[in-house]
Each structure stands twice: as C-alpha cells, then as structure tokens.
C-alpha cells in the first residue's frame, strides 16, 4: 500500500515537472516572438501609459495619452545625443548593462547621497515596453531578461528610437514628438541643443518638473548634459 502511494506520488511529481517545464518553454518562446515582433512593429501602448490614464480618471481628470511616433531618422540628432549624454553615456558600447555606472550609483546611495539608479537606456526601454510599473526583485529579473533580448534582437538605433517614443515626458505626455509639440510648439526634429538637454534633464520626474519652467537644479542638469554632449564626440548612428 505504501509502495503504491509512493509510486503515485512520484508519477504526480513527474507530471507536475513536465507541466512546469512545458509552461516555461512556452513563455520563453512567446517572449522571443514578442521581442522580435516589436523590432519591426511600434508598440502602441505601454503598461505605464494605461496605469497613468486610469490614475487620471480616478482623480476626476480626462483620460490622456498624448503620443505621436517618429522614426529614428525623424528624431533630432540633438535629442539622441542629449539622451545618451544624460542617461547612458556608454550606450553605444555596452551590451545592455553598464556595470561601472551601477557600481558608482551603489556607492553614492550607500554614502547617503541623493538616490540614483544605474539603469541604461536599454534597461529603461525593456522596463517601459515589456513590464508593469513597480519595484521588486522579480520585476528586476524580468527587466534583465528583456534587456538581454532586445540587445540581441534589436539594433542600438531601434532601442533608442523606442525609448524616445515611449518615455514619459509629462502628465499624459509620452515620447519626444508629443513633448516637443506640448512644450516648444515645434516638431522633435527641429530641437536645439539647449531644448533637447532640458527635455532629458526633467526625465527623472517629468510630472514634477517641466522644461518650460526649469528650476535651478534642472538648469544645472542641463549644463551637465550639454557638457557631456560635447565630450561624447561624434556618434555613428549608421545613417
């Protein structure tokens, strides 16, 4: 009788293992297809856009998702350079993770200075496009996974293009084109260096800060970004 129960239990465990393995393989295949698809198809919405829209509705405001996609070639070279200079100076050279920047951020945070992250543009793009808002180790794990996938299947230009089109840039405002039209009444391709640097300077908290009314802190960040843009030298985007 005990032997029969043991055999039945082993059979159940083996069956459970097969189900789990099969599920993981399906999820892996779906994630690969999803990433490859978005290499060619522009993501229509992100989880953050939907969440923010419902937050506005809960606050008694109108639903608002202001965005307009622009292809990589249509985006201002000043904006591309400002994004790299302000968010991820080693973007063109790393494979998704800048470990030196992560270590630097960790040391600053450990010393009790202003909290900062070490996320690359690739990590932020993976987070914005494929994941839900929030903070957890599970989400960080998925972020690392999708970062590896987009670095593998997308070009650097595609990563930067998607980043600049989905990033939150104000209340209900997403992407460079919508932000430029809202703040500067001009298309994104005609941004001046100073305007581009200001747009990137407010990215840590675009719902609190605005490039049209910069604080002293934002002006300081703008100057640092402009300096970094000069230090970057020529960037070969392949076009």
N, C-alpha and C positions, 0 to 999 in steps of 0.2 A: 504493500500500500504506500509506504514512504517512498519507495523507488519510483512508483507511478507518479506521485506528486512531484518528485524531483525532475522526472523526465518532462512532465507537463510544464513545469516552471521554466526549464531550460528552453523548451520549444517557444514559450511565450516571450522570453527574453531575446531569443534569436530573431523572432518575428518583429519585435519592437526595434531591434537594432537595424534590421533591413528597412523598416519604415522610416526610421530617423535618417539613415544613410541615403535612401532614395529621395527624401524630402530635401536634404542638404544639397544633393546633386541637382535637383530641380531648381532650387533657389539660386545656386551658383550659375546654372545655365541661363536663367531668367535675367540675372544681374549682368551677365556678359552681353546678352542680346540688348538689354536696356541701354547700356553704355554705348555699344556700337551704333544703335539706332539714333541716339542723341548726338552722335558725331556728325550726322547729316541732317537731323530734324531739330529745329529750335524748340526747346522746352516751353510750352505755352504758359504754364504756371509753376510756382513752387509751393511747398507746404507753408513757408513763411508768408507768402502773399495771401493765401487763403486764411491763415490764422489772423493776420493783421486786419483783413477785411471783416471777419466776424467780430474782432475786438472793437472795431469802429462801430459796427452795428449794435453791439452791446452797450456802447457809450452813447447811443442815440444819434450817431452820425451816419452819413450815407456810405454805402459800400464804395470803396475806391481802390482800383488797381490801375494806376496810370503807368503805361509802359508802351514802348514802341521799339521793335527790334531793328538794329542796324548791323549789317555785316561788318566783318573785321576791316575791310578796306574803306568803309564809310565812316569809321570812327576816327576821331582826331588823333594824329600821331602824338600830339602834346598830352592827350589824356592817357594813351597807352603808356607813355614814358612816365607820367606822373603816378599812375597806378603801380608800376614796378618800383619806382623810386620811393614811394610812400608806404607800400605794403609788402614788397618782397623783392629786394634788390638782386637776389640771386636767382630769380625766377627762370631766366633763360638757361641756366646751367644745372640746376638741381633736378632730381627725379621725383619731385613731389614734396620732399621734406628738407627743410633747412635746419640741420641738427645744431649748427653753431648758433643760429638765432633762437632756437628752442632753449639751448643751454643758457644763453645770455638772458632770456626772459625769465628763466627759472631763478637765476642768481639775483636779478633785480627784485623779483617778487619775494624771494627769501629774505632780502635785506629790508623788507617792509616798504619799498618804494612803490610808486603808483603801479597797480597791477597792469600787466601787459601780456599779450599772448605771443606765440612764436609761429602762428599758423601762416602757411604760404598761400599764395593765390590759388594754387591747385587744391589745397585742403579746403579753403573757403568755398571754392566752386563746387567741390564734391558735397560739402555740407549743405549748401544752398539748393542745389539741384536735386539731390537724391534723398535727403534726410529731413527729419522733422526738427523743429526748433527745440532747444533744451540742452541740458548738460548732464552727461552720465558717462561712465566708463564704457557701457555697451555702445552708446552713440559714437564715442571716440573711436572705438574699434571699427565700426562700420565706416566712419569717416576715413580712417587709414586705408581700409579695403578699397573704397571707391576712389580714393586718391590714387592708389596704385593702378587701378583700372583705367582711369582717364589719362594718366601719364602714359600708359601702354597703348591705348587705342586712339587717343586724340593727339593732335599736334599742339604745340605751345600756343600757336595763334588761335586755335579753336578754344582752348582753355581760357585764354584772356578775353576772347570775344564773348563767350558765355558769361564769364564773370562780370564784364562791364555791361551786360544786358539784363542781368537778373539781380544784381546787388541792390539792397535797399538804400535809397538816397533821400528819403524824406517820408513824411506821413502819406502813405498810399502811393509813393513815387518809387518806381523801380527802373534801374538802368540809366545809362548815360544820356540817351536821347530825351527821355521824359524829364530828367533832371535839368538838362540844358535849356529845354523849352520853358520849364517852370521857373528856373532861377534867372536865366540870362536872356530869355526870349530869342534864342538862336539855336540852330542845329548843332549837334555834337561835333560835326566835322570842322566847324569854324572856331573851336575853343582856343583862346590864347593860353600861353603857359601859366600865367598867374591864375586864370579862371580854373584851369584844369587842376592845378595844385590845391586850390581852395575846395573843389569838389571832393578830392581824395582826403583832404585834411579833416573833413567832418565825418568820414565813414565810421569811425568807432561808435558814434552815436548820432546818426543823421536825423533822428526825430527830436533831438535836443538842440543840436547846433544847425546853423544854416550858412551857406557860403555868401548869402546876401547881407548878413549881419554878423560878421566874424567877431569873435571875442579875441582878446589879446593872445590867449592860448592858441586859438586857431590860426591867427596870423603868424605865430611862432612856428607852428607846424608847417604852414605854407612855405615859410622861408627855408625850413629844413628840407622839404620836398624839392623845392626849386634848386637848392644846392646839390641834393642827391641826383637830380636830373642832369645837372651839368657834369657831375662825377661819373655818371653812367657811360658817357661817351656814346658812340654810335651803336645802335641796336639793330641787328639784322633780322627783320621780321619775315624775310623771304619774299618781299613784294616791292 
